[in-house]
Amino acid sequence: MTDICYPPGLIGVDDVIARLVALARTQSPATETLPLAQAAGRVLATDINAPRDVPPEANSAMDGVAFRHADLSASGELRISQRIPAGVAPTPLEPGTAARIFTGAIIPPGADTVVMQEQCELTPDHVRLLKIPSPGANVRPAGQDVAQGQPMLARGLRLNAAALGLAASAGLASLPVHVPLRVAILCTGDELLEPGEPWRSGSIYNSNRPMLAALLRGWGCDVIDLGKVADSLADTEAALARAAASGADVIISTGGVSVGEEDHVRAALVARGEIDFWKVAIKPGKPVAVGQIGNARFIGLPGNPQSVFVTALLLARPFLLARQGQSAVLPPSFAVAAGFERSRAADRREYLRVQLQEAGAGRIQVPHPQQSSGALLSAVWADGLALVEAGAPVQAGDLLPFLPFSVLLAP
């Protein structure tokens, strides 16, 4: 991004993310070794080099006939001297003969080429090739996937099905991984009711609590749910003290970080711990506080549900992934044409809930008509977020960064 002049006291989003990731990298997560069946979704703790060639021996890529290419006569006929199904160790190939072979079976010593059975005329004892393959055709050499000693899995990788399959193919039964991050969450606000409680005038149901817990679990964290906190400085300080004593690695709160008379989180953070920085040039979600309480890092998010959702995705997520030891923490964005116009430029970077829609020769980003920081329907409707930089008006067709929820919701 180009240099942007934000309002005094506000820190740019990119700067905040860089600071958060740097803070996260100062601590190394604990490590344990798990069987492959239990390691899915965990972050790999060390680099893994291949302990052996994968595949360990040259094998056939298909059902057919294996032979030595130099032994092939003008007639294309060979006697079949052995049959090699998968799982059977072959004997050396008799010179001038061929072996009936099947997919995955080991290439016999002395053979170097396989012809697929569709290109052969086969009898129990002989084969005539209808098409002559190139030397080495249809043979998967030893070490074709990874060679012994070659880097195979990098530290900081979030282990998915493919990574676990690769580890298994090299004979590894377990892997060293980082222990899940423990994150305590608490939601401030006298107005909050828990879903299922009878509604009363002046109240709203607490959507932040289940939403934030779901986000954290989706990012591989263990959640310590400390519930609701009343709007008083004493209650807020006590809640932060409980959170610090809970054994949490990170504490995340919602609400109470602005400057209103009923906003006590920032003051409680100063009293119980320390604050690193506050206020971000982002819309929605300007009042975000970052600090430390005891041994736990603290992130205070705003109270409005959409502000919580957006700031958790964009600010908390890279911190939490980095704190888990993950190497790739920043989501990729894609340039997509704007399907809207904005003549007035905002003074903060704005993230709009948008849906991708087909238009003419390509796709466009169409914002939901309701972009209020208190509205969640737009996030359910949307495919992701459109980034509109501060100071930048938007014309229809302008290419804007698009951040898909499919990436942001994943670790």
C-alpha positions in Angstrom: 0.0 0.0 0.0 1.1 3.6 -0.6 1.7 5.9 2.4 -1.6 7.1 3.8 -2.1 9.9 6.3 -4.5 8.6 8.9 -6.1 10.8 11.6 -3.9 11.6 14.6 -3.7 8.8 17.1 -4.7 6.0 14.7 -2.3 3.3 13.6 -2.6 1.8 10.1 -3.9 -1.7 9.7 -0.7 -3.0 8.1 1.4 -1.5 10.9 -0.9 -3.1 13.5 -0.7 -6.5 11.9 3.1 -6.3 11.6 3.4 -5.4 15.3 1.0 -8.2 16.3 2.9 -10.8 14.4 6.2 -9.6 15.7 4.8 -9.8 19.3 3.5 -13.3 18.6 6.9 -14.5 17.3 8.7 -13.5 20.5 7.1 -16.6 22.2 7.6 -20.2 21.2 4.6 -22.6 21.6 5.0 -25.8 23.6 5.6 -29.0 21.6 4.3 -32.5 21.7 4.5 -35.6 19.4 1.3 -37.0 18.1 0.3 -40.0 15.9 -0.6 -39.0 12.4 -4.3 -39.7 13.1 -4.3 -37.0 15.8 -2.1 -34.4 14.1 -4.5 -33.0 11.5 -4.9 -29.2 11.9 -1.8 -28.9 14.2 1.3 -26.8 13.3 4.5 -28.8 12.6 7.1 -27.9 15.2 10.3 -28.9 13.3 11.5 -29.4 9.7 11.1 -32.9 8.5 13.5 -34.4 5.9 12.5 -37.6 4.0 13.9 -40.6 6.0 13.8 -42.7 2.8 13.0 -42.5 -0.9 9.3 -42.1 -1.8 8.5 -44.3 -3.6 11.2 -46.6 -2.1 11.6 -48.7 -5.3 10.8 -48.1 -8.9 7.3 -49.2 -9.7 4.8 -49.4 -12.6 2.5 -46.5 -13.2 -0.1 -48.8 -14.8 -1.2 -52.4 -15.7 0.9 -53.7 -18.5 4.2 -55.4 -19.4 7.7 -54.5 -18.2 10.7 -55.1 -20.3 14.2 -53.9 -21.2 13.8 -51.4 -24.1 17.1 -52.5 -25.7 15.8 -56.1 -25.8 12.9 -55.3 -28.1 13.1 -56.9 -31.5 11.6 -55.6 -34.7 8.6 -57.9 -34.3 7.7 -56.3 -30.9 7.2 -59.8 -29.4 8.6 -61.0 -26.1 8.2 -64.1 -24.0 6.6 -63.4 -20.6 8.9 -64.9 -17.9 7.1 -63.8 -14.7 4.0 -62.2 -13.3 4.4 -59.3 -10.8 1.3 -58.1 -8.8 1.6 -55.2 -6.4 3.1 -56.3 -3.1 5.3 -59.0 -4.5 9.1 -58.8 -4.7 10.1 -59.6 -8.3 13.1 -61.7 -9.4 15.6 -60.3 -12.0 14.2 -60.2 -15.5 15.5 -62.9 -17.8 17.3 -61.3 -20.7 15.1 -60.9 -23.8 11.9 -61.5 -21.9 9.1 -59.4 -20.4 7.1 -59.4 -17.1 3.4 -59.1 -16.8 3.1 -56.3 -14.3 0.3 -54.3 -12.5 -0.1 -50.8 -11.2 2.2 -50.2 -8.2 4.2 -53.4 -8.6 8.0 -53.2 -8.4 9.9 -53.0 -11.6 12.1 -56.2 -11.8 15.9 -55.7 -12.0 16.8 -55.7 -15.7 13.6 -53.9 -16.9 13.4 -50.2 -17.6 10.1 -49.6 -19.5 6.4 -50.5 -19.2 3.9 -50.6 -22.0 0.2 -50.3 -21.0 -1.9 -53.4 -21.5 -4.2 -51.5 -24.0 -1.2 -51.3 -26.3 -0.4 -55.0 -26.2 -1.7 -58.3 -27.5 -1.3 -60.6 -24.6 -1.3 -64.4 -24.2 -0.4 -66.3 -21.0 3.1 -66.7 -22.3 3.8 -64.0 -24.9 3.2 -60.3 -25.6 3.2 -58.4 -28.9 3.5 -54.7 -28.6 1.1 -52.7 -30.8 2.9 -49.4 -29.9 6.5 -49.0 -28.9 6.8 -46.7 -25.9 9.8 -44.5 -25.2 12.5 -45.9 -23.0 11.5 -45.4 -19.3 7.9 -44.9 -20.1 5.3 -45.6 -17.4 8.0 -46.2 -14.7 7.9 -44.3 -11.5 11.5 -44.2 -10.3 12.5 -44.5 -6.7 12.5 -41.1 -5.0 10.2 -39.6 -7.7 8.1 -37.9 -5.1 10.9 -37.1 -2.5 14.4 -38.4 -2.3 15.9 -39.6 1.0 17.3 -36.6 2.9 15.3 -34.1 0.9 13.2 -31.4 2.8 9.7 -32.8 2.9 7.6 -30.8 5.5 8.6 -27.4 6.7 8.3 -26.2 10.3 5.3 -23.9 10.7 3.2 -25.8 8.3 -0.5 -26.4 9.3 -0.8 -30.1 8.8 -3.6 -31.0 6.3 -4.6 -34.3 4.7 -2.0 -34.0 1.9 0.8 -33.3 4.4 -0.2 -36.2 6.6 -0.4 -38.5 3.6 3.1 -37.5 2.5 4.4 -38.2 6.0 2.8 -41.6 6.0 4.2 -42.4 2.5 7.7 -41.9 4.0 6.9 -44.3 6.9 6.5 -41.7 9.6 3.9 -42.7 12.2 4.0 -39.5 14.3 5.1 -35.9 14.0 6.2 -33.2 16.5 3.5 -30.5 16.6 2.8 -27.4 18.7 0.3 -27.6 21.5 -3.0 -25.7 20.8 -3.1 -22.1 22.0 -5.3 -21.5 25.0 -7.4 -18.4 24.5 -9.7 -16.9 27.2 -12.6 -14.9 26.0 -14.9 -12.5 27.9 -17.6 -10.2 26.7 -18.4 -6.9 28.5 -21.7 -5.2 28.7 -24.7 -4.9 31.1 -27.0 -5.0 28.1 -26.0 -8.5 27.1 -28.4 -11.4 27.4 -27.3 -15.0 26.6 -29.3 -16.7 23.9 -32.3 -18.5 25.4 -32.8 -16.0 28.2 -36.1 -14.0 28.2 -35.6 -10.8 26.3 -36.1 -7.5 28.2 -36.2 -4.0 27.1 -32.8 -2.3 26.8 -31.0 -5.6 26.2 -29.5 -7.4 23.2 -28.5 -11.0 22.8 -24.8 -11.8 23.1 -23.8 -12.8 19.5 -20.1 -12.0 20.2 -19.6 -14.9 22.5 -20.5 -17.8 20.2 -19.1 -16.1 17.2 -15.7 -15.4 18.7 -15.5 -18.9 20.2 -16.3 -20.5 16.8 -13.7 -18.3 15.1 -11.0 -19.3 17.6 -11.8 -23.0 17.4 -11.7 -22.8 13.6 -8.2 -21.4 13.9 -7.0 -24.3 16.0 -7.3 -22.7 19.5 -8.6 -24.1 22.7 -11.2 -21.7 24.1 -11.6 -20.8 27.8 -15.0 -19.1 27.9 -15.2 -16.7 30.9 -18.7 -15.4 30.0 -20.1 -11.9 30.5 -18.5 -9.0 32.4 -20.6 -6.2 34.0 -19.9 -2.6 33.0 -17.8 -1.4 36.0 -14.1 -0.9 36.5 -14.0 -3.3 39.5 -15.8 -6.1 37.6 -13.6 -5.6 34.6 -10.4 -5.7 36.6 -11.6 -8.8 38.4 -12.5 -10.5 35.1 -9.1 -9.7 33.6 -7.4 -11.1 36.7 -9.5 -14.3 36.4 -8.5 -14.6 32.8 -4.8 -14.1 33.6 -5.1 -16.8 36.3 -6.9 -19.3 34.0 -3.7 -20.4 32.3 -4.6 -18.8 29.1 -1.9 -17.9 26.6 -4.0 -15.1 25.1 -7.0 -13.1 26.4 -9.5 -11.6 24.0 -12.3 -9.3 25.2 -15.2 -7.7 23.3 -16.6 -4.3 24.1 -15.5 -1.6 26.6 -12.4 -0.4 24.7 -13.7 2.9 23.5 -13.8 6.2 25.5 -17.3 6.2 26.9 -18.1 6.4 30.6 -19.1 2.7 30.6 -16.0 1.6 28.7 -13.6 0.2 31.3 -11.4 -2.3 29.6 -8.6 0.0 28.6 -8.4 1.5 32.2 -8.5 -2.0 33.7 -5.8 -3.1 31.3 -3.6 -0.2 32.4 -4.3 -1.0 36.1 -3.8 -4.8 35.8 -1.2 -5.0 33.1 0.2 -2.9 30.3 -1.0 -1.5 27.0 1.2 -1.6 23.9 -1.1 0.3 21.5 -4.7 1.4 21.0 -6.9 2.6 18.2 -6.6 1.3 14.6 -7.4 3.2 11.3 -9.9 0.5 10.3 -13.7 0.6 9.7 -15.5 -1.1 11.2 -13.6 -1.5 14.5 -11.4 1.5 15.4 -11.2 0.9 19.2 -8.8 -2.1 19.4 -6.4 -2.4 22.4 -3.3 -4.6 22.6 -1.4 -5.3 25.7 -0.2 -7.8 28.3 -1.7 -9.2 31.5 0.6 -11.4 33.5 1.9 -14.0 31.1 -1.0 -13.6 28.7 -1.1 -11.3 25.7 -4.3 -9.3 25.6 -6.4 -8.1 22.6 -9.4 -6.0 23.3 -11.9 -5.9 20.4 -14.8 -3.5 20.0 -18.3 -4.4 21.1 -20.4 -4.2 17.9 -20.7 -7.6 16.4 -19.6 -6.8 12.9 -16.6 -4.9 14.3 -15.7 -8.0 16.4 -16.0 -10.2 13.3 -13.9 -8.0 11.0 -11.2 -7.1 13.5 -10.9 -10.8 14.7 -10.5 -11.9 11.0 -8.0 -9.2 10.1 -6.1 -8.4 13.3 -6.5 -11.3 15.8 -6.2 -14.1 13.3 -2.6 -13.4 12.1 -1.5 -12.9 15.7 -3.1 -16.2 16.8 -1.7 -18.1 13.9 1.8 -16.7 14.4 1.5 -17.4 18.1 0.8 -21.1 17.3 4.1 -21.2 15.3 2.4 -21.1 11.9 4.6 -19.7 9.2 2.0 -18.4 6.7 -0.4 -16.1 8.6 -1.3 -13.3 6.1 -4.3 -14.0 3.9 -3.9 -13.6 0.2 -6.1 -11.0 -1.6 -7.3 -11.0 -5.1 -8.0 -8.0 -7.4 -11.7 -7.9 -8.3 -13.6 -5.1 -10.1 -15.8 -2.9 -7.9 -19.5 -3.2 -8.7 -20.2 0.1 -6.9 -19.2 3.7 -6.6 -18.1 5.9 -3.7 -17.5 9.6 -4.3 -16.5 10.4 -0.7 -13.2 9.0 0.5 -13.1 7.8 4.2 -10.3 8.7 6.6 -9.8 5.0 7.7 -9.3 1.9 5.6 -12.7 0.3 5.2 -13.6 -3.4 4.8 -16.9 -3.8 3.1 -18.9 -7.1 3.2 -19.3 -8.0 -0.5 -20.6 -10.7 -2.6 -19.0 -11.8 -5.9 -21.5 -11.6 -8.7 -21.1 -12.4 -12.4 -21.2 -9.3 -14.7 -20.4 -9.4 -18.4 -16.9 -10.8 -18.9 -16.1 -11.4 -15.3 -16.9 -11.0 -11.6 -17.6 -7.9 -9.6 -17.7 -7.1 -5.9 -21.1 -6.0 -4.8 -21.5 -4.6 -1.2 -24.4 -5.5 1.0 -26.6 -2.4 1.4 -26.3 -2.7 5.2 -22.7 -2.0 6.3 -23.6 -1.1 10.0 -21.0 -2.3 12.5 -23.9 -3.8 14.5 -25.3 -5.9 11.6 -24.3 -9.5 11.0 -26.7 -10.5 8.2 -24.3 -9.0 5.7 -21.5 -11.3 6.8 -23.7 -14.3 6.3 -24.7 -13.0 2.8 -21.2 -12.0 1.8 -18.3 -14.0 0.2 -15.6 -11.8 1.7 -14.3 -8.3 2.3 -13.5 -5.6 -0.2 -10.6 -3.4 0.9 -11.2 0.4 0.3 -8.1 2.3 1.3 -8.5 5.6 3.2 -8.6 8.6 1.0 -9.6 6.6 -2.1 -12.9 7.2 -3.8 -14.2 4.2 -5.8 -15.4 4.1 -9.4 -17.3 1.2 -10.8 -14.7 -1.2 -12.4 -11.8 -0.1 -10.2 -9.8 -3.1 -9.1 -10.0 -3.6 -5.3 -8.4 -6.2 -3.1 -10.9 -9.0 -2.2 -10.3 -11.1 0.9 -12.4 -14.3 0.8 -14.1 -15.6 3.9 -13.1 -19.1 2.8 -9.5 -18.1 3.6 -10.1 -15.8 6.6 -12.2 -18.4 8.5 -9.5 -21.1 8.0 -6.3 -21.4 9.9 
